[in-house]
Structures are given as structure tokens and as C-alpha cells.
Amino acid sequence: MEVTLAKTAGFCFGVERAINLVHEQIDKKDGRKIFTFGPIINNAEVVKELEGKGVYSIDSVEQLKDIAGNVLIIRSHGIPKFIYEEAEKWNLEIVDATCPFVKKIHKIVEEESKNGKEIVIIGDKNHPEVKGIIGWSQGKVTVIADEKEAEEFQTDKNAKICVVSQTTFNLLKFQYVVEIIMKKGYDTCVIKTICNATQARQEEAGRIAACVDKMIVIGDRHSSNTQKLYSICKELCTDTYYIQTLKDLDIANLQDAKNVGITAGASTPNNIIQEVFLNVRGKKL
């Protein structure tokens, strides 16, 4: 069996930076407790490991007063602007682990909305990154998830619109949605905010999936970018498996394969990827 492991599999720059910032705070050991606003990244295994080191997450503004005077790390997906303001009221040391590519979108949205433009975000309205982006707009915001919602989108005919996207959105789908919006004739500027790492990962995953008998995608079930990788691979390779760790993989499914491809989401630790790769290559569990 030939096994191909994607070079882009695993932690992206933003995730690695966030994890490093957490460990820097752990190493300080200055007596203060460490909290993250939301899970630092979308990976249950990593979050569980950090909890073992005394790092816990909160998920509401109301909880800020309960952790006053301690350390608050902003998750890699970012948060709305008002939460920073609330955190400052409670004397929290804010460590901002927001991915720089997401931070860039916050600045775009804040500036463009200040200038009177309506914001259109192409992405999942329930995803924490999108919720955070919404919280930086000073005006009207619309979230569009797919072509159907793009067709239904309407606003004032004289409106000026700025279109951005979730960093992990599917590039091809983004292009389809933008095309539909542009045909409506609004005064529209489009800023492609899908990060380069996401684009490269999706393209490599597609190339591998198109050439193998079986494809394995590794990542947390709640990871948006991993879900999109799975969708891309599934279209090109019918036998695509979505696993979180090695224990989710049934090796019997690979017995008749001559070529197996492996990729992983941006929040998947390297040790999990290597464990899967070595076991698939050795055909043993």
C-alpha cells in the first residue's frame, strides 16, 4: 500500500501561535489562573490536554467577573469587540491569541462599516469566527452560507456593500457565492479573506483525493476547516473517512486499497497525524 501524507496537514500558523501563547502563560507560574474565552482551538484532544495543565475555558461575558484579576486568553477564532471592553473592566490580563488573518478581517469590517458600508460575511453564522467578525461591525451585517442564501439576498438598491469571508471557507464555493452577489448590481467591493494556508490545504487535499483509492481526513468534529476538507475529498474520492483520532479508524476499511491519502485540519496536533500515518502504513492498530 502506498500512503501519501499531505504536506499541509496539521497546525497552521494561527493555531500554532495560539498554542504557544497558552504555553507561555503556563510557564510563567505567577500564581494567577489562566482562562480562555471559548476553546483556544477547535480540537477536543488539545483542550483536554490544556485542562490537565490548569487552563480552562469560559464561554460567556457574565463569567468575566468570576475570574477577575486573572489571565484571559482570546481564542484563535477571535471575539466581538465588546468582550475586550468588558474584560478590561475586571482587571484581566488579556493575551490575544486571535489568528492574525482573522484580526485583519476585524479591522476591515470595523473600518468599512465606519465608512457606511453594509457588511456581508460569507460563512457559517454559528461559527465562533463569524460571530466574532460580526461583533466588529458598526452597521448592518448579513451572513451568507451558500448559493441559495446568496440568491435570496436583498438590500437597499443604493447600499454600498463590503464582502468578506470566514478564513476557512471553501474557495470554490466562495467564488460561486460572490458571482451571484455581483450580478445583483449593488455597489460592491469584495475582499478575499480566506487565508492562504486554508487555500493551500484544500487544494492539496483535492489533488491527493483525486489520485487515491481511500482518503482519511483527521480533525475534530467541530472543526470548520476539517469539515470542508472532508467535503472536498469526499467529492473526489468516494471512500473518504473522517476521524478524530486513531481509535476512530477501522483498518479493515483499507485492506483492499493500493493508494491511501491522509490530510488533517488546521487544529490537528502532529502526534495524532503521525500515529495515524504510521499505523496505516504498517497496517496495524
Backbone torsions as a table, in degrees:
resi	resn	phi	psi	omega
1	MET	NA	132.0	175.3
2	GLU	-95.9	127.7	-177.9
3	VAL	-116.6	124.1	-180.0
4	THR	-111.0	119.1	178.1
5	LEU	-101.6	125.2	-179.1
6	ALA	-61.1	134.5	178.8
7	LYS	-67.6	-25.6	-177.9
8	THR	-90.5	2.6	-177.3
9	ALA	-66.9	140.6	173.8
10	GLY	100.9	-167.7	-172.8
11	PHE	-49.0	130.4	171.1
12	CYS	-89.0	175.0	-178.5
13	PHE	-56.4	-46.5	-176.6
14	GLY	-63.9	-40.5	179.9
15	VAL	-68.8	-46.2	-179.8
16	GLU	-60.4	-41.8	177.9
17	ARG	-60.4	-44.2	-179.1
18	ALA	-62.4	-45.3	179.8
19	ILE	-63.6	-40.9	178.9
20	ASN	-62.7	-39.0	178.7
21	LEU	-64.5	-37.8	177.3
22	VAL	-63.7	-46.2	-178.4
23	HIS	-66.0	-31.9	175.3
24	GLU	-61.1	-40.9	179.0
25	GLN	-69.8	-38.5	177.5
26	ILE	-61.5	-42.8	-176.8
27	ASP	-68.0	-21.6	-179.7
28	LYS	-65.3	-38.1	178.0
29	LYS	47.0	52.1	-177.5
30	ASP	-97.2	12.0	176.3
31	GLY	93.4	-16.0	179.0
32	ARG	-83.7	151.2	177.4
33	LYS	-84.3	153.5	-176.7
34	ILE	-115.6	129.5	177.9
35	PHE	-129.7	153.8	172.6
36	THR	-117.6	145.8	175.1
37	PHE	-87.1	100.8	-171.2
38	GLY	80.8	162.2	176.1
39	PRO	-56.0	134.8	-174.8
40	ILE	-56.9	-37.5	172.9
41	ILE	-142.5	166.3	179.6
42	ASN	-85.8	71.3	174.3
43	ASN	-151.2	111.9	-175.2
44	ALA	-62.0	-34.1	-178.9
45	GLU	-66.2	-42.7	179.5
46	VAL	-67.0	-44.2	-179.8
47	VAL	-60.7	-41.8	178.9
48	LYS	-63.6	-41.2	178.8
49	GLU	-62.8	-41.5	-179.8
50	LEU	-69.0	-34.3	176.4
51	GLU	-61.5	-35.4	177.2
52	GLY	-64.7	-18.3	178.5
53	LYS	-104.3	11.1	175.0
54	GLY	89.4	18.6	179.1
55	VAL	-107.7	118.9	-177.2
56	TYR	-121.4	155.6	-178.6
57	SER	-107.2	148.1	170.7
58	ILE	-115.4	162.2	-176.1
59	ASP	-136.9	14.5	178.1
60	SER	-144.9	152.2	178.7
61	VAL	-63.1	-33.6	-178.8
62	GLU	-60.9	-26.9	-178.1
63	GLN	-78.5	-12.2	-177.2
64	LEU	-59.6	-39.3	-178.7
65	LYS	-65.4	-27.2	-178.5
66	ASP	-74.4	-16.5	-177.9
67	ILE	-117.3	20.3	-177.5
68	ALA	-50.4	138.3	176.4
69	GLY	84.4	-2.2	-179.7
70	ASN	-101.0	-161.7	-178.0
71	VAL	-106.2	130.7	177.4
72	LEU	-118.9	118.8	178.7
73	ILE	-100.6	126.2	178.6
74	ILE	-78.9	128.5	-177.0
75	ARG	-58.8	158.1	-177.2
76	SER	-61.0	-25.8	-179.0
77	HIS	-76.5	-13.4	-178.8
78	GLY	84.9	168.1	-179.1
79	ILE	-140.4	165.1	175.8
80	PRO	-63.8	155.5	-177.0
81	LYS	-59.9	-38.1	-173.9
82	PHE	-64.7	-24.0	-179.5
83	ILE	-70.7	-35.8	174.3
84	TYR	-58.1	-46.1	-177.4
85	GLU	-62.7	-40.0	178.2
86	GLU	-67.3	-40.5	-178.8
87	ALA	-62.7	-37.1	-179.9
88	GLU	-64.2	-29.8	-179.9
89	LYS	-65.3	-24.6	-175.3
90	TRP	-105.0	22.7	173.8
91	ASN	55.1	39.6	178.5
92	LEU	-91.0	139.2	171.3
93	GLU	-80.4	116.1	-177.0
94	ILE	-93.3	121.3	174.3
95	VAL	-109.2	112.7	-172.2
96	ASP	-91.1	104.4	179.2
97	ALA	-100.1	15.5	176.2
98	THR	-56.4	133.0	177.1
99	CYS	-55.9	132.3	179.9
100	PRO	-55.9	-30.8	178.8
101	PHE	-70.7	-34.1	175.8
102	VAL	-72.1	-40.4	179.1
103	LYS	-58.8	-37.1	178.4
104	LYS	-61.5	-39.6	178.7
105	ILE	-65.5	-40.3	177.5
106	HIS	-55.4	-45.2	-178.2
107	LYS	-66.6	-40.7	178.3
108	ILE	-61.4	-49.5	-177.0
109	VAL	-63.3	-43.5	-179.9
110	GLU	-62.8	-46.1	-176.9
111	GLU	-68.8	-47.0	-177.5
112	GLU	-66.6	-37.0	178.7
113	SER	-70.7	-34.0	174.9
114	LYS	-60.2	-33.6	-179.6
115	ASN	-83.6	8.9	173.0
116	GLY	92.2	8.2	-179.5
117	LYS	-87.8	143.5	170.4
118	GLU	-76.2	143.6	-179.0
119	ILE	-103.5	130.3	172.3
120	VAL	-116.7	121.5	178.8
121	ILE	-107.5	123.0	175.9
122	ILE	-91.5	112.4	-176.5
123	GLY	169.7	-165.8	-178.4
124	ASP	-97.0	115.7	-175.6
125	LYS	-62.5	-20.7	-179.4
126	ASN	-92.3	-3.6	-178.2
127	HIS	-80.5	139.5	-178.2
128	PRO	-58.1	-32.9	178.4
129	GLU	-63.9	-44.6	-178.9
130	VAL	-67.0	-41.0	177.4
131	LYS	-59.8	-39.6	178.1
132	GLY	-65.2	-44.0	-179.9
133	ILE	-61.1	-43.4	179.3
134	ILE	-55.0	-38.3	-176.1
135	GLY	-71.9	2.8	176.7
136	TRP	-109.0	-1.6	178.8
137	SER	-86.4	143.7	177.3
138	GLN	-104.8	12.7	-179.9
139	GLY	-148.2	-153.0	-176.3
140	LYS	-69.2	137.0	178.4
141	VAL	-131.1	135.6	173.6
142	THR	-125.5	133.9	176.3
143	VAL	-106.8	128.2	-179.2
144	ILE	-119.1	124.9	-174.2
145	ALA	-96.7	-25.9	-173.3
146	ASP	-158.9	-177.3	-177.9
147	GLU	-62.7	-37.1	-179.7
148	LYS	-61.4	-46.6	-179.9
149	GLU	-68.4	-30.9	176.3
150	ALA	-66.0	-40.7	178.2
151	GLU	-62.9	-34.7	-176.9
152	GLU	-82.5	-14.0	-175.3
153	PHE	-64.8	130.1	176.4
154	GLN	-143.3	146.8	173.3
155	THR	-151.7	-176.6	179.9
156	ASP	-57.9	136.0	-175.3
157	LYS	-62.3	-22.4	179.8
158	ASN	-96.4	5.2	-176.9
159	ALA	-69.1	146.2	171.0
160	LYS	-102.7	132.4	-171.5
161	ILE	-121.9	139.9	171.4
162	CYS	-117.7	122.2	-178.4
163	VAL	-104.7	126.5	173.6
164	VAL	-127.9	177.0	178.3
165	SER	-140.8	158.8	169.9
166	GLN	-57.8	140.1	-174.5
167	THR	-62.7	-26.0	-175.9
168	THR	-101.4	14.4	-176.9
169	PHE	-69.7	151.6	177.4
170	ASN	-65.7	122.4	-173.8
171	LEU	-60.8	-45.3	-178.4
172	LEU	-63.5	-42.4	179.0
173	LYS	-64.8	-39.1	176.8
174	PHE	-57.6	-44.8	-179.0
175	GLN	-63.8	-39.7	177.9
176	TYR	-63.4	-46.0	-178.2
177	VAL	-63.5	-44.0	179.7
178	VAL	-61.4	-41.5	179.8
179	GLU	-59.0	-41.2	179.6
180	ILE	-65.8	-43.9	-179.5
181	ILE	-64.3	-41.4	-177.3
182	MET	-63.6	-31.6	-179.0
183	LYS	-69.8	-13.9	-177.7
184	LYS	-77.5	-13.3	173.2
185	GLY	85.3	9.7	176.8
186	TYR	-73.7	159.4	173.1
187	ASP	-74.5	99.3	-168.0
188	THR	-125.4	133.4	168.9
189	CYS	-114.7	137.8	-177.7
190	VAL	-116.2	126.5	177.5
191	ILE	-118.4	113.4	-177.8
192	LYS	-75.4	108.3	-177.2
193	THR	-111.0	16.2	169.3
194	ILE	-69.5	126.5	-174.1
195	CYS	-72.3	153.2	-177.4
196	ASN	-60.9	-36.0	-179.6
197	ALA	-64.1	-39.8	177.7
198	THR	-64.1	-46.0	-179.8
199	GLN	-60.8	-45.6	-179.7
200	ALA	-64.0	-40.0	-179.5
201	ARG	-65.2	-43.0	-179.6
202	GLN	-66.1	-42.1	-179.3
203	GLU	-65.9	-42.3	179.4
204	GLU	-67.0	-41.5	178.7
205	ALA	-59.3	-41.8	178.7
206	GLY	-64.1	-43.1	179.4
207	ARG	-62.0	-42.0	-179.4
208	ILE	-68.9	-47.2	-177.2
209	ALA	-59.2	-33.0	-178.7
210	ALA	-71.5	-12.8	-173.2
211	CYS	-117.8	5.0	-176.4
212	VAL	-121.3	164.4	177.1
213	ASP	-81.1	-36.5	-178.4
214	LYS	-135.5	147.3	-179.4
215	MET	-131.5	136.5	177.9
216	ILE	-117.3	128.5	177.1
217	VAL	-116.1	123.1	-175.5
218	ILE	-107.6	129.4	176.5
219	GLY	169.6	166.2	179.9
220	ASP	-65.9	146.1	-179.2
221	ARG	-63.3	-23.5	-177.9
222	HIS	-96.8	3.4	-177.9
223	SER	-81.2	116.6	-178.0
224	SER	-62.3	-44.8	-176.6
225	ASN	-68.5	-30.8	177.3
226	THR	-71.1	-39.1	177.2
227	GLN	-59.6	-39.5	180.0
228	LYS	-71.0	-36.4	175.1
229	LEU	-60.6	-44.4	180.0
230	TYR	-60.9	-44.5	-179.8
231	SER	-60.3	-44.5	178.9
232	ILE	-62.6	-46.2	-177.6
233	CYS	-68.1	-38.6	-178.0
234	LYS	-63.3	-34.3	178.8
235	GLU	-67.1	-30.2	-175.9
236	LEU	-100.4	-19.7	179.2
237	CYS	-140.9	108.6	-175.7
238	THR	-56.6	-40.7	-179.5
239	ASP	-88.4	72.6	177.5
240	THR	-111.8	133.0	-176.2
241	TYR	-117.2	133.1	-179.8
242	TYR	-104.7	112.7	-178.8
243	ILE	-126.6	154.4	177.7
244	GLN	-96.7	-40.7	176.2
245	THR	-143.0	177.1	-178.7
246	LEU	-56.8	-34.7	-176.2
247	LYS	-63.8	-18.6	179.5
248	ASP	-84.2	-6.9	-174.8
249	LEU	-95.5	125.2	174.5
250	ASP	-96.1	106.9	-174.5
251	ILE	-62.6	-23.0	180.0
252	ALA	-61.5	-27.2	180.0
253	ASN	-68.8	-14.0	-175.4
254	LEU	-105.6	-2.7	-170.7
255	GLN	-59.3	-35.8	-175.9
256	ASP	-93.5	7.2	-176.2
257	ALA	-86.9	138.2	173.5
258	LYS	-93.8	-29.1	-179.7
259	ASN	-134.8	128.0	178.6
260	VAL	-125.7	133.6	176.7
261	GLY	-108.5	148.8	178.9
262	ILE	-134.4	131.8	170.4
263	THR	-137.6	172.4	-178.4
264	ALA	-151.9	152.8	-179.9
265	GLY	-69.9	168.9	-174.5
266	ALA	-69.4	-14.0	179.8
267	SER	-110.9	19.9	-179.8
268	THR	-95.7	120.2	-178.9
269	PRO	-63.3	148.7	-177.3
270	ASN	-62.6	-34.0	-178.1
271	ASN	-64.0	-34.3	178.0
272	ILE	-70.8	-41.5	179.1
273	ILE	-61.4	-47.2	-178.1
274	GLN	-65.2	-36.9	178.9
275	GLU	-62.7	-43.2	178.1
276	VAL	-66.2	-47.4	-178.4
277	PHE	-57.7	-49.3	-177.2
278	LEU	-65.7	-37.4	179.6
279	ASN	-72.8	-36.5	177.3
280	VAL	-68.3	-43.5	179.3
281	ARG	-64.0	-34.3	-179.8
282	GLY	-93.2	-3.0	-179.9
283	LYS	52.8	43.6	177.9
284	LYS	-140.8	146.7	177.5
285	LEU	-127.0	NA	NA
